[in-house]
Amino acid sequence: MDQLVTLPNILTGLRFAMIPVLILLFSIEQTVVIGLATFFVFVFAALTDLVDGYYARKYQIETTLGKLMDPLADKVLVATALIMLIPLGRIPAWVCLLIICREIIITGVRGLAASTGVVVAAGQMGKIKSNFQYFGISFLVFPLGVLPVPYLHQIGQLLLYISLVMAIWSGIDYFYNLRHIFQETAKTEG
């Protein structure tokens, strides 16, 4: 039980807990104050991802639960923000759809790997992709007119487009690196 209650796992749980808060904030009329609150909640949740991974690796307290739940918390956080940004007109629905579909497929691949006893932690490309997503979404959430930064939302969209390319690329990489699991599964079921 002690192994489950680690700071990284608590931060992952906190990231899950921030999702209903984000949904509520996105659902309220987006005034500057609400927009800033939404921005800070999202950034705080995104930072927990950076901190929990760093802390788990530094102090060698990575757990199987953390390896499975941390990427899931990231995916749910990103999917929530992306979906809530669509009605605000800040990101095209097709970009969100492709990113979310990729995440669902990779979660399935991880589940298949886990069923064979292989726990797949996030790869380096996936981590970079997540950072592009976090920055892109942060720029899209930030209310216009607060800072004298022209094209802030366009920069956020560009970062999401880059993350989409990286998501597809890293998805192909996952399939390639785990092809032996698919081959073994096909043999045992065939």
Legacy VTK file of the C-alpha trace (Angstrom):
# vtk DataFile Version 3.0
C-alpha trace
ASCII
DATASET POLYDATA
POINTS 190 float
0.000 0.000 0.000
2.875 2.400 0.787
4.159 1.998 -2.753
0.842 3.285 -4.114
0.839 6.440 -1.985
3.820 8.242 -3.460
4.127 11.906 -4.347
4.091 11.161 -8.104
0.905 9.076 -7.763
-0.714 11.791 -5.628
0.150 14.379 -8.306
-1.342 12.119 -10.970
-4.519 11.845 -8.880
-4.543 15.618 -8.487
-4.362 15.976 -12.267
-7.485 13.802 -12.553
-9.171 15.923 -9.871
-8.482 19.145 -11.813
-10.444 17.926 -14.853
-13.946 18.619 -13.454
-12.700 22.056 -12.372
-11.564 22.734 -15.942
-14.893 21.568 -17.349
-16.723 23.914 -14.998
-14.472 26.866 -15.865
-14.759 26.232 -19.611
-18.552 26.039 -19.248
-18.820 29.533 -17.767
-18.860 32.584 -20.022
-15.236 33.287 -20.872
-14.577 36.682 -19.342
-10.984 37.742 -18.779
-11.139 36.628 -15.129
-12.636 33.218 -15.963
-10.188 32.831 -18.858
-7.255 33.533 -16.558
-8.599 31.111 -13.933
-8.996 28.441 -16.634
-5.469 29.133 -17.851
-3.949 28.844 -14.374
-5.842 25.641 -13.542
-4.749 24.064 -16.826
-1.122 25.145 -16.380
-1.105 23.871 -12.786
-2.483 20.498 -13.922
0.072 20.322 -16.759
2.911 21.145 -14.365
1.930 18.227 -12.129
2.777 15.999 -15.099
6.290 17.408 -15.323
6.856 17.270 -11.579
5.532 13.757 -10.984
7.661 12.216 -13.729
10.790 14.063 -12.660
10.287 13.178 -9.002
9.529 9.510 -9.723
12.668 9.104 -11.826
14.954 11.143 -9.560
13.996 9.230 -6.413
13.473 5.910 -8.219
9.898 5.508 -7.009
8.295 4.679 -10.334
5.368 2.339 -9.816
3.399 0.193 -12.220
0.311 2.182 -11.221
2.120 5.418 -12.041
3.343 4.112 -15.402
-0.238 3.251 -16.336
-2.180 6.113 -14.726
0.175 9.020 -15.490
-0.226 8.798 -19.290
-3.966 8.244 -18.850
-4.270 11.393 -16.710
-2.350 13.332 -19.374
-4.640 12.055 -22.121
-7.820 12.878 -20.212
-6.526 16.364 -19.338
-5.566 17.125 -22.943
-8.768 15.613 -24.377
-10.893 17.643 -21.958
-9.187 20.907 -22.866
-9.292 20.174 -26.602
-12.996 19.296 -26.570
-13.857 22.368 -24.494
-11.899 24.629 -26.886
-13.947 23.528 -29.936
-17.126 25.515 -29.112
-14.958 28.546 -28.337
-13.735 28.374 -31.941
-10.095 28.160 -30.934
-9.234 24.810 -32.528
-10.788 22.850 -35.400
-12.716 19.760 -34.343
-10.786 17.530 -36.779
-7.485 18.290 -34.997
-9.031 17.317 -31.679
-10.522 14.177 -33.195
-7.211 12.985 -34.628
-5.308 13.691 -31.399
-7.939 11.957 -29.256
-8.206 8.939 -31.599
-4.438 8.516 -31.504
-4.510 8.613 -27.704
-7.287 6.003 -27.514
-5.422 3.707 -29.906
-2.151 4.031 -27.968
-3.996 3.348 -24.710
-5.345 0.164 -26.317
-1.861 -0.808 -27.453
-0.563 -0.251 -23.931
-3.400 -2.375 -22.576
-2.539 -5.197 -24.975
1.116 -4.958 -23.973
0.150 -4.965 -20.277
-1.913 -8.127 -20.816
1.306 -9.847 -21.904
3.179 -8.539 -18.865
4.885 -5.639 -20.645
4.355 -2.204 -19.098
5.000 0.502 -21.668
6.073 3.827 -20.224
5.764 6.993 -22.277
8.538 7.365 -24.845
10.664 10.463 -25.376
8.742 11.469 -28.508
5.463 11.186 -26.597
6.821 13.426 -23.851
7.898 16.072 -26.360
4.496 15.803 -28.052
2.813 16.321 -24.694
4.851 19.457 -24.074
3.800 20.886 -27.450
0.194 20.058 -26.564
0.463 21.660 -23.135
2.001 24.856 -24.513
-0.408 24.976 -27.452
-3.460 24.504 -25.259
-2.146 27.036 -22.741
-1.853 29.655 -25.488
-5.352 28.805 -26.726
-6.859 29.010 -23.243
-5.197 32.312 -22.356
-7.674 35.181 -22.819
-6.892 37.642 -25.576
-6.220 41.253 -24.672
-4.502 40.563 -21.351
-1.007 40.616 -22.801
0.154 42.573 -25.830
0.999 39.378 -27.697
-0.426 39.347 -31.213
-1.442 36.025 -32.720
-1.346 34.189 -29.376
-4.124 31.792 -30.360
-2.588 31.215 -33.799
0.687 30.282 -32.098
-1.266 27.852 -29.919
-2.874 26.324 -33.004
0.506 25.974 -34.704
1.905 24.187 -31.643
-1.072 21.821 -31.684
-0.547 21.090 -35.383
3.088 20.264 -34.611
1.953 18.039 -31.728
-0.489 16.304 -34.080
2.332 15.393 -36.469
4.417 14.191 -33.523
1.444 12.227 -32.160
1.035 10.349 -35.417
4.783 9.809 -35.699
5.118 8.528 -32.119
2.026 6.344 -32.616
3.696 4.652 -35.564
6.828 4.286 -33.417
4.792 2.558 -30.662
3.385 0.079 -33.177
6.816 -0.594 -34.629
8.486 -1.095 -31.233
5.687 -3.352 -29.982
5.219 -5.368 -33.178
6.559 -8.501 -31.452
3.625 -8.349 -28.998
1.149 -8.187 -31.882
2.890 -11.103 -33.587
2.868 -13.219 -30.392
-0.797 -12.367 -29.738
-1.710 -13.316 -33.317
0.134 -16.649 -32.952
-1.576 -17.579 -29.670
-5.016 -16.658 -30.989
-4.462 -18.139 -34.449
LINES 1 191
190 0 1 2 3 4 5 6 7 8 9 10 11 12 13 14 15 16 17 18 19 20 21 22 23 24 25 26 27 28 29 30 31 32 33 34 35 36 37 38 39 40 41 42 43 44 45 46 47 48 49 50 51 52 53 54 55 56 57 58 59 60 61 62 63 64 65 66 67 68 69 70 71 72 73 74 75 76 77 78 79 80 81 82 83 84 85 86 87 88 89 90 91 92 93 94 95 96 97 98 99 100 101 102 103 104 105 106 107 108 109 110 111 112 113 114 115 116 117 118 119 120 121 122 123 124 125 126 127 128 129 130 131 132 133 134 135 136 137 138 139 140 141 142 143 144 145 146 147 148 149 150 151 152 153 154 155 156 157 158 159 160 161 162 163 164 165 166 167 168 169 170 171 172 173 174 175 176 177 178 179 180 181 182 183 184 185 186 187 188 189
